[in-house]
Amino acid sequence: MSIFWALLRRELTAFFFSLAGYIIIAAVTLLTGLSFVVLVQNLGTDPSPMPVTEMFYRTYFFWLIVLLVSPVITMRLFALEKASGTFETLMTTQVGDVQVVAAKFMAAIIFYLVAWLPLLACLFIVQHFTSQNSALDAGTVGGMFLGIFLTGGLFLSLGCFASSLTRSQVAAAMISFVLGVSLFSLGFLAEALPATTQPWQLQIVSYFGLFEQMHDFARGVVDVRAVVFYVSATFLFLFLTLRVVESRRWK
């Protein structure tokens, strides 16, 4: 276990003691703040029964952040070490493949969640200057951050898999972005299917409805089926990442 914590500290240091890490946090803060500016301008002085968290997820700012930031966070995890030669050195030590993958993913998800903390400030400002008393409701905020955590875990695990496939950070980011957009686009497939589609087919496609699932989380509603889907998909991509890492030992 001490090896895992050492690897985790190593990865977190690479995030929080680099200029790139703070650029990512600044970019997330800028886009989050911009989204709330747009929401407030659109609302004007008219009251809204919808929680501000749900209105935020009805915009594309959240998904723009996730789709752009996740590849940037994960592109260096494996690709940079492969390009610099440190990955081969790491793999020759008494470090398990599972520990390496778990530490890198855990560091990425921690950094990802820290980057979203300024969202709380936006909610506090909205609550202070408007009648949105539910902006900082414990259930709503808890559901919102659960959705952020699950969505981030899925896209970051996808990014880890992309980064493990190549030595190029740019290629890793592009692969992760394309796969992420493809996964996100599946959520709109259910609406495009004809009425004659079989119910079981609609049920399967509905599991990929990430856009609608986030609306539930933003209202503080936790659907167990959505949680199971996110967790299962995350572990699937982490397992694929582990298999790619393990394959290098046999080359």
Secondary structure, DSSP 4 states (H G I P E B T S, - for coil): -HHHHHHHHHHHHHHHTSHHHHHHHHHHHHHHHHHHHHHHHHHTT---SS-HHHHHHHSSHHHHHHHHHHHHHHHHHHHHHHHHTHHHHHHTSS--HHHHHHHHHHHHHHHHHHHTTHHHHHHHHHHHHSS-GGGG-HHHHHHHHHHHHHHHHHHHHHHHHHHHT-S-HHHHHHHHHHHHHHHHHGGGHHHHS-TTS-HHHHHHHHTT-HHHHHHHHHTT---HHHHHHHHHHHHHHHHHHHHHHHHGGG-
